[in-house]
Amino acid sequence: MMGTRENAAAQDFSGIPLEEEEESHLKDAAVISMGTEISVEDMMNIEALCDQVLTLNPAAFFPPPPPFFTSYRALCTSHVC
């Protein structure tokens, strides 16, 4: 988990299905975020809420890609390369 923006640049998002470019944009946005600072207690509450939501149905948040996606992506890549 990234936690606060200070951890963004070093965070490894390999467990989340993101393209490398999307991961880069996410990290860049987090580093330059102008949002308010949050307390340790705020962070603990946010993490607890996330855990509660994920226990409801984790597959709903990180479903596997549909079967056609892999073949479609390979087809698109072959046309571009």
Buried (B, 14 or more C-beta within 10 A) or exposed (E): EBEBBEEBEEBEBEEEEEEEEEBEEBBEEBEEEEEEEEEEEEEEEEEEEEEEEEEEEEEEEEEEEEEEEEEEEEEEEEEEE
